[in-house]
Amino acid sequence: MERRNNESKASVASDQVLMRMASRREDEIHDKLSKIQKASTSASPSRPNPTVVAGRPTGEHASMTVNPGKARSMFLVVSFSEGRHNEAIYEVKFKRRCKGEVFDDDMGREAAPLLEPLAKFSNMFFLQSASISSKIYLLQQDTHDESSWPSPARSLGGYVFDTETRTVIPSIPPTIATKPMANVVSANGKLYYLASPYWSRYPDDPCFERYDPNLEVWESMPPFPSYDDFFGMEITGYAVCYGVILFSLCNADNWNSKVLAFHESRKGKEWNHVEVNTSTYAPFHGRAVVVGETIYALNRRSEKEIMAFSFRMDKGDDGGVVYSLRKLFKLRGLKIASPPLPFHLGRTEYLVHLGNHDFCHIKSGTCKAPRHVQYLCITTFQIVVGKRGRHMIKTLHSTVRSVDLMGNGWFSLKLCFTP
């Protein structure tokens, strides 16, 4: 009993230290931002020009202006609906030109070449993908056979695609346990592989695993809290903030949604429910972008809409940590170039962080007419604060690129990122 009390006291003390650190950091950031705002106001009180934001309005124009004119690459992992190939990796190259305070993208000029794949995957197993630094990690979805259905017959490994050398290495070993459906996320330089609660049965233990690319080993992680409570829900997106992984879950109609936090440093209390300040919370789509104190994510319920959230960790009445997600605002008005043929079904989109407060929105979908290509709408933009203090989108450039389908069916976007 004495040992249990000591452990409880140690856990409470650890939580209190975490909260003091988070509170002190927030106060320091708020003081710095207040000083910047005052300096900006006194310098030009009659010209409230739009300013780039970092969670709160600032007086500095922070933009991705490092090495303007230097070519950059964005990599896309897509999954085909049918055909010889299941997945493929494409590359979009672009560069920036500075004209005063307006930045133009050089991608999408006249006669832009057809995008052809850097790598193709023709096995019969679908891939889950995530990126760490300049590498893309692709895990093969566990397979089944008739004798073992619905339990997967065996666990499969995966591949690593190096964006610098353009090589594919089958170096990811099989997971410890098989998972009929799973989601992979990247955080803190590692991969986290979680069995989806959407499946109609409990997964084998461990249901949650972590992969260390340096050691090339899988290890068991604290299990998902309750598959019964989340049955029929899928993980639609995630964010990594303050070292905490926020999993966004929703059911098939996108209306019943929840958020769970995995806080690895809180031993014995890693999984926690996240309080959301609105009943109209819309689930994340894909990996959210964290800039400063703000989380930006695509709205799964509404295309071309970006949501902004703040994430807090506060001390609870019991001395523990209360996790909360507060909706700050939502943004519309992104000016996206139209493809030669309108998208019909199967529309997918992704949000990519280009650095500082520059973003890229990628959208694709099927067309009614059968074709040998599929279109990508690629749009760069900034999030700024306007004259009335309202956050808004400033579209920089939008273009349409054609992707070679290689005889496969239409594809959906699975991962988009810049190294």
Secondary structure, 3 states (H helix, E strand, C coil): CHHHHHHHHHHHHHHHHHHHHHHHHHHHHHHHHHHHHHHHHHHCCCCCCCEEECCCECCCCCCCCCCCCCCEEEEEEEEECCCCCCEEEEEEEECEEEECCEEEECCCCCCCCCECCCEEECCCCCEEEEEECCEEEEEECCECCCCCCCCCCECCCEEEEECCCCEEEEEECCCCCCCCCEEEEEECCEEEEEECCCCCCCCCCCCEEEEECCCCEEEECCCCCCCCCCCCCEEEEEEEECCEEEEEEECCCCCCEEEEEECCCCCCCCEEEEEECCCCCCCEEEEEEEECCEEEEEECCCCCCEEEEEEEEEECCCCCEEEEEEEEEEECCCCCCCCCCCCCCCCEEEEEEEECCEEEEEEECCCCCCCCEEEEEEEEEEEEECCCCCEEEEEEEEEEEEEECCCCCCEEEEEEECC
